Amino acid sequence: MPKRDLISIEDLSRDQVDLLLDTAESFLPVLQRDIKKVPTLRGRTIVNLFWEASTRTSSSFDLAAKRLSADTIALKASGSTVDKGETLKDTAITLSAYGPDIIVMRHPSAGACQVLSRNTEASVINAGDGKHQHPTQCLLDLFALRQTFGRDMDGLKVSIVGDILHSRVARSDIMGFKLLGMDVTLVGPPTLIPRGIEEMGVKVEYGLADLRDADVIYVLRIQKERVREGASFLPSLREYNRLYGMSQARLRPGQRVMHPGPINRGVEIDPDIADDDENLIALQVFSGLAVRMAILYRTIVGYTDAGSEEVL
Amino acid sequence: MERTWHKPLPAADLVIRGGRVVDPLSGVDTVHDVLVKRGKVAEVGRALAAPKGAREVDADGMFVLPGFVDLHTHLRTPGREDEEDVASGTLAAAGGGYVRVFAMANTEPVVDTAVVLRGLIETARTEAVVPAGFYAAVTRGLKGEQLTEMAELAEAGAVAFSDDGRPLATAALVRRALQYAKVTGRTIAIHAQDDSLFRGGQMHEGAVSARLGLGGIPPLCESLDVARALEVAAYEEAPLHVHHVSAAATLEHLSRAKAAGLRVTAEATPHHLTMTDEAVASLDSNLKMNPPLREEDDRQALVKALQEGLVDCVATDHAPHAPMSKDVPFEEAAFGTTGLETAFAVLYTDLVKKRALDLGTLVTRMSQAPAAIAGVEPPAIRPGAVADLCVVDPRATWTVIAKGFRSRSANSAFLGRELSGRVRLTVAAGRLAWEADA
């Protein structure tokens, strides 16, 4: 049987996404117990290989694996052989000697997961590769939306606001949101919206005029490098905030704000929203744990319903 | 004066029986025998008598074609002989039906002095299976600042001048190079690329790059630089050759320039003529090249331009890379694909068999047209001509596999493809350079 990789959200069918979200939901009671651990993946080995800084993704994968009783190895780019010039291929071969069941990897370059997968028997889960994909972020976003709006998200209107060009989150979310039948609009300055993105089935707008139509506003992080001299995607963060920064004044009641974190207060999001408990940002982080438990579990046992009873 | 060099090999004596001889320059497309005597085409006709000692080659059902000429090969020598050297690169060329190859100057060190060039020529004299010629750099170290000593390089044997891999970054530099080329009589060839639009580029800018999150290289990056160079060439009334055209927008500039009487020539690669950016969705690093694979509209415009002669010739841009440069994530991989051993089969399978291009035109664009641009005698299959030909079996289908190359590198964009057309035999400069296993 071919191993199950999760490199792009496109690797999943609608049914598989629904099953993953159901599985995540079934893990929620575990996370509310005093002893937040089940023996489901006891004896399994999961490697977390992070070639790029990450706080929430790496910690939630690590905790998800531990909640399922798997053994984990965490490797970060600094201080490992990576600094000594070892290639990804050689790292893959070396780690494979431990016989891991899953390697979770974050890498600065698109295509890294394919190289890893070619060189290991383990299933590969993409925790973010370049500007390409971040499928587990998409799944946790879908989970947070399902917790908020219910199972039927068909026709839900989502506006993704910000730096689409450099965002792997945006690309995964567009695919995942479309898969579940949502209407997706991208909003941002033309310099940060890639040419041809409309072909993913989204609308593109350069201003916030129609923001009121959205049920959900998904705000993307603006990296400070985007205003660096020579790059000049933006004249200044101040102007970005003036044109696209999300503040209470720009919202109508009932609109829900999401953000993949970490947030830049005063740039893409104002403190009055960041501190407001109507936003879904904390729910996203919480969802990350249950969803990553579900992804690890499904990657190992498969995407059939059989076996889900034994989860708890 | 000599523009190519090869190792001494015995002159061939052959009778090639019953093949379809397609030689557009001689106006021939007939089933004939071809007699090669002491390296020269002695006779073309029916039921030729074989002289004593001549090898008989059964070419029944096969094509007998003027050998191909590649204006754009990277032999990686000196400096990266682990990727390719003169012996392996010219053997790969022979295996692809090529009888002349011209190697680019972006080696380590760069071919920017006569000393380096003479060394290469010496190497070719001892290693080259098919005659190899060499470009010299336009600027020292390909740095885009100071012109090379072009007159001495031309005297030493440089076929033309190119900073391939790097653009000539300013209009002033293009102008100086074109002006100074009048002293040498050699053509300036350009790798067109506006660096300010290229930065961070990984693939063609379009729906696929948007979906994959890879930095886009817009067609404008090429067409703008070509337009500028053409303006300068028109002003200086100087000839210009444009490497690896990829974008439809570039063709419009070329068309206007040619209509205005400019002495401009252009090449297109087999991969740009047959593949598009959709293929890159696999993130297979062998599909990463510069210029990048573009869209179907561009591809079709290129094929049409090749058919009509707006694009004068096919050139492989054979770019061997070590596994260390390619077996890495797409974004970290080097640009380039090999091409010498697949060029004819790819174009025959994807264009000729699908009736997008006729065989005679393909032969012209792969053989006689590039020879004329390089200023070497165009291969022809007629009595008295030096034997520069190949025998191709169009019925032979084969799958491109990594272990199947004579090139030292296997980074082919065509790995896994099933192709029609296998080169059975190549005679280059009157010498048997290649014979496939039966």
Interface residues (C-beta under 8 A of the other chain):
Chain A: T87 L88 K89 H107 P108 S109 A110 G111 A112 Q114 V115 D129 G130 K131 H132 Q133 H166 S167 R168 R171 P194 R195 G196 I197 E198 E199 M200
Chain B: Q202 E205 G206 A207 V208 S209 A210 R211 L212 G213 L214 G216 P218 S282 L283 D284 S285 M324 D327 V328 P329 F330 E331 E332 A333
